[in-house]
Amino acid sequence: MATSNTVKCKNAIARKTMPIRELEKLWITTDEACTLLNCTRNFLEDLRDEAEVAWAKIGGKCYYEYASINRMFERNRVPAKAKANA
């Protein structure tokens, strides 16, 4: 009977708990960065060489700081023009 109560308790907890949302990624892989920017690996390497994005190399694999990619977009953002009244 104790086992039955334990199972019921676990099932009740499972129904009432919210799923934990995935933590925001701080670093993304080369493939993820290329997909995000819709660019080639060569272009991404140029961004690295020009210090446009922060990156790290661990075990021969490059990772890019997600926040630095967002900062690059903010630095290069072109403001929208206001429409003239006709």
FENWOBEL-V538573 format. One record per residue. N is the residue number from 1. NEAR is the number of other ideal C-beta (glycine too) atoms within 12 Angstrom. D_CENTER is the distance of its C-alpha to the mean C-alpha in Angstrom with 2 decimals. Layout:
BEGIN
n=N near=NEAR d_center=D_CENTER
n=N near=NEAR d_center=D_CENTER
END
This chain:
BEGIN
n=1 near=7 d_center=47.08
n=2 near=8 d_center=44.71
n=3 near=9 d_center=42.41
n=4 near=10 d_center=42.45
n=5 near=11 d_center=41.58
n=6 near=12 d_center=38.72
n=7 near=13 d_center=37.26
n=8 near=14 d_center=37.79
n=9 near=14 d_center=36.09
n=10 near=14 d_center=33.00
n=11 near=13 d_center=32.85
n=12 near=12 d_center=33.23
n=13 near=12 d_center=30.42
n=14 near=12 d_center=28.11
n=15 near=11 d_center=28.99
n=16 near=10 d_center=28.48
n=17 near=10 d_center=25.21
n=18 near=8 d_center=21.97
n=19 near=8 d_center=19.17
n=20 near=6 d_center=16.61
n=21 near=6 d_center=13.26
n=22 near=6 d_center=10.36
n=23 near=8 d_center=9.10
n=24 near=10 d_center=5.85
n=25 near=16 d_center=4.43
n=26 near=15 d_center=6.32
n=27 near=24 d_center=6.93
n=28 near=28 d_center=6.33
n=29 near=22 d_center=9.68
n=30 near=29 d_center=12.03
n=31 near=17 d_center=12.10
n=32 near=21 d_center=8.45
n=33 near=33 d_center=8.96
n=34 near=22 d_center=12.28
n=35 near=16 d_center=11.27
n=36 near=22 d_center=8.95
n=37 near=26 d_center=11.93
n=38 near=10 d_center=14.55
n=39 near=23 d_center=16.28
n=40 near=15 d_center=18.20
n=41 near=18 d_center=17.81
n=42 near=12 d_center=20.73
n=43 near=18 d_center=19.20
n=44 near=30 d_center=16.14
n=45 near=20 d_center=18.86
n=46 near=15 d_center=20.67
n=47 near=31 d_center=17.81
n=48 near=26 d_center=17.83
n=49 near=12 d_center=21.62
n=50 near=13 d_center=21.73
n=51 near=13 d_center=19.44
n=52 near=26 d_center=17.21
n=53 near=35 d_center=13.98
n=54 near=23 d_center=13.88
n=55 near=27 d_center=13.84
n=56 near=19 d_center=15.43
n=57 near=15 d_center=17.52
n=58 near=12 d_center=18.17
n=59 near=7 d_center=20.79
n=60 near=8 d_center=20.76
n=61 near=15 d_center=17.09
n=62 near=25 d_center=14.88
n=63 near=26 d_center=11.44
n=64 near=37 d_center=9.80
n=65 near=24 d_center=8.69
n=66 near=24 d_center=5.69
n=67 near=17 d_center=8.38
n=68 near=26 d_center=11.00
n=69 near=31 d_center=9.85
n=70 near=22 d_center=10.06
n=71 near=18 d_center=13.33
n=72 near=26 d_center=14.59
n=73 near=17 d_center=14.45
n=74 near=13 d_center=16.25
n=75 near=15 d_center=18.80
n=76 near=14 d_center=19.59
n=77 near=10 d_center=19.65
n=78 near=8 d_center=23.04
n=79 near=7 d_center=24.40
n=80 near=6 d_center=25.87
n=81 near=6 d_center=29.66
n=82 near=6 d_center=31.73
n=83 near=6 d_center=33.94
n=84 near=5 d_center=37.63
n=85 near=4 d_center=39.89
n=86 near=3 d_center=42.17
END
